[in-house]
Amino acid sequence: MALVNIDGDDLVVVIEGLDKLWAFKSSLTIPLANVRGATADPGIAADPKGIRAPGAHVPGVITAGTFHLDGEKVFWDVKDPSKAVVLELADERYARLVLQVDDPRATVALVENALR
């Protein structure tokens, strides 16, 4: 699971627990200027993931790490798709972050309010 916070002009994602190991990341910091939006999207877990490099993917158990699909890099950290949030990015290493959070609605509201 991931914790999403706003720190000044940055969006900070902290990967928790063993997900750090599977995702090969412990945190990400993205300037808010490069965040295009956030949506709760439990259906995204059914979408193609692409080529994993590096990361872990056990269908129905965990998707974590960097995945390459259609020329884009997408960062995943999801075990429970019902709690998935997608953060759309511009001019960043990743085109999207797909994260499991404790409260998807609150996370989307936090990001959207920070972008206003």
N, C-alpha and C positions, 0 to 999 in steps of 0.2 A: 504494500500500500504506500501511497505518497501523501505527503503533507504539502499543500500549496499555500504560500504566504506572499504578501506584498511587503517589500522592504524598500522604502523610498521610491525610486523609479525603476525598480526591478521586481520581476516575478521570480520567486525562489521556490524550487521544488526539492523537497528532501525525501529520499527513498528510505523506507524504514525496514528494519529487521533483515531477514535473509534475502529479501528482494534485492538488496545491494549486491549480493553475491551473484544472483541470477542475471541481474540487469547490467552488471559491470559498471555501475555508477552509484554514487552515494548522494549526489545533489546536482542540480542544474540551476543556473542563474541566467535569466533572459531579460533584457531591457524591455520595459512595458511598451516602448515605441515599436518593438518588433512582434508584439502579440496582436493578432488580428481579431481574436474572439475565442469564446469558450462555449461548448455545448455538452449537455449530458446526453450520452449516446450508448445505451445498453446493447444496441444491435451491432455495434462495430466489431464485436468479438467474432462475428460470423464472416467478416470481410477477409479477403486474402491478406496475408501478412507480408509476403515477399520472402526474400532471402535473409536469413538470420546471420548477423555478423557484427559483433559477438552478442550472445544472449542465450535464452532458453525458451523453448516452446514445447509444452506437453499439452495437447488439445484437451480442453475441459479442466485443466489443472492450473497452468500458468503460461503467460506470454510476457516475457521481460527482455529488455535489451534493445539493440539497434536492428532494425529491419529495413532492407532496401527493396523498394517497389516502384516500378515505373520511373526510375531515375531520381527518386526522392528517398530521403532517410526519414524514418518514423521511429520515435522512441516509444516503447511499450513498457508498462508495468501494471498488468491486470491479472487477477485471479478470479474475481467475482464481476462478471460483465454488467450486472445490474447496477454497479457503482462506478461505471466508466465515464470519464469526462475526456473530451477531446479539446486540446488547445491548439488553435491554428496559428502558425508563426510565419513571419516573412523575414528574409535576409538573415537566416540563422542556419546553423548546422543541420537542424531537423526542420522538416516542413510541418510536422505535427508531433504533439506529445499525447499519447493515449494512456491515461492514468486511472488507477483505481483510487478513489478517495472515500473518506468516511461518509460525507454528505454531499452528493453531487450538486444538488440545487444550491446549497450554500457556497460551494466552490465556484460555480458558474456566476452567481451573484457577486462574489468577491472580485472576480476577474473583470466582469462587465462594469462594475462600479469604479474600479481602478482605471479603466480605459476611458471613462467619461471626462 
